[in-house]
Amino acid sequence: MKHANHPSSPQTCAPHLFQVNRTRPSMLNPILLTVTLSVFTALLGVGIIIPVLPILATKLGATGFTLGLITAAFSLSRGLLQPVVGNVSDRWGRKGFLMTGLFIYGIVGLLIPQAASTHHLILIRLFQGIGAAMIVPVAMAYASFLAPPGHEGRSMGIINIAIFCGIGCGPIFGGFFSDIWGLASVFYLMAFLCFSAFVLVTSNLRSCCPIDHRQHTGLWSSIRAMLRRRRTVGILTARFATVLMMVPTMAFLPLMMADWPGNSGLQTGLVIAGRTLMNALLQYPMGKLADRHDKVALLLIGCACMSLAVFFIPFMHSFAAMVGMYLFLGLGEAVLWPVLGAFAVEEGRTHFGHGTMMGVFNLAMSAGVFTGALVAGAGLDVLGMRAAFMVTAATILVLTFSAAALIRSGTDVSTGAATDPANATCG
C-alpha cells in the first residue's frame, strides 16, 4: 500500500485544496465531496446485505452462536486494525487505504454468494473487516484534516450523513431486490456499488493525500499519550458509552414487536428507518450548533435524551409509540455525534494526527458496541427485557457524565490555524 510518493521524498499538494475558505461551505470542497459520496455508496452497498446475510447463513446451517461469530469476526478485524490504519495513513497518505478498503468490499460482495459453509462466511467477514478499517476511519480523517477551525462539527456531520443514509437506505433496497432477483443478486449489487465507489475515488480524488508532518508518533506512543491526557480519555469514554445501546436497540426490537397484533417486518423496518433518517437529517444543523455553543453541555443534553429513550423503549406497546420513542432516540444521537466528532478533530489536529485519532476514536466505538451487546444480552438472560434496557440506560448516563467531567477538567484545545497546506504532501 506504500505509494511511490512516500513522505521521505515529499511533493507539496496544491495549496488551494487545503486552504480554509470561509466564504465557501466545507461541503463543497472537492476532496470532501468525493470522500462523502464514496462512503455513502460503499455503506449503501453494505446496508443492502443486512436483511439477507442472516438468511443466507441460516440456509448454510448457521446456529444462533454461529450468527454471532459471523458478526463478531467482522467487528474483531475492523476494531483491531482501525488504529493501525489511521496511524499509518498519517505518514503514507489516505487515498491508497480508501481505495483498498472499497476494493475489498467489492470482492466480498462477489465472494459471499460462493460460500459453501458458515466457516467460509466467517472468513469472508474477517476479510471484510479489514476493508472496513480502511473506509470510515480514513474518510473521517479526511474530514478531520479538511475541517476549518470552528467548523469541526459541520465537517464531521457531513460524513455522518453519508454513513447514516447509506446504512439506513440499504436494507430497503436489499429487501426489494432479494424479493425480485433472489438473495445472490443483493451481494452482487453490493459488489457493483463498492467497485463504483472505488472508481469514483480513483478517478476524482487526486493522488495527493493530506499528511500532517507535525505528528510522526508511532501508534503505541500515541495511545500512551492519549491515556495520559484527561480530555482525550473523556472523549474516548463518551464515544464508548454512547454506542452501548446500539445492539439492544436494533437486535431486541423485533423481539419486542413480534407479539403485537398486526405487526409486520415492514413496521419494524420503519421504526429503525425513522430513527436513522432523523439522525441523518439533523447531522449538519446539529454540527453547526456544536460549532457555536458549549460542546460539553450539548453532549450531556444528547446523552440525557438517549438514556431516557433507551429506558422507556421496552414500555412502548404500540407502533406509533415506538416510532415516537425511536425518533426521540435519533434526536439524542443527532446531538451527540457531531459533538464527539468535533472533539476528535480538535485532538487530532493539535496532538495526535488526524488518522491516528480517528482510528482510536472508532476503536472506542467498536468496543462500545461489543460491550453493549454483552451487557444487554446478559441482562436479558438474567433480569429480563425491561431490566436489560434500564441497565444499559443507566450505564450510558453514568459513563457519559463521568466523561464530560474529564473533558471539562482537561486542557482546552486551541482552535488555531488549520493545517498549513505546505505540510500536506503527496502520499
Protein Blocks (a to p, Z undefined) as FASTA:
>chain_A
ZZfkdcklccdddfklmpccfkbcfklpmklmmmmmmmmmmmmmmmmmmmmmmmmmmmno
pafklmmmmmmmmmmmmmmmmmmmmmmmmmnojklmmmmmmmmmmmmmmmmmmpcbfklm
mmmmmmmmmmmmmmmmmmmmmmmmmpcghilmmmmmmmmmmmmmmmmmmmmmmmmmmmmn
ojklmmmmmmmmmmmmmmmmmmmmcfbdcddfkbccdfklmmmmmmmpmklmmmmmmmmm
mmmmmmmmmmmmmmmmmmpghiafklmmmmmmmmmmmmmmmmmmmmmmmmmmcfklmmmm
mmmmmmmmmmmmmmpcbfklmmmmmmmmmmmmmmmmmmmmmmmmmmmmmmnopklmmmmm
mmmmmmmmmmmmmmmmmmmmmnojklmmmmmmmmmmmmmmmmmmmmmmmccddfbddddf
klpccZZ
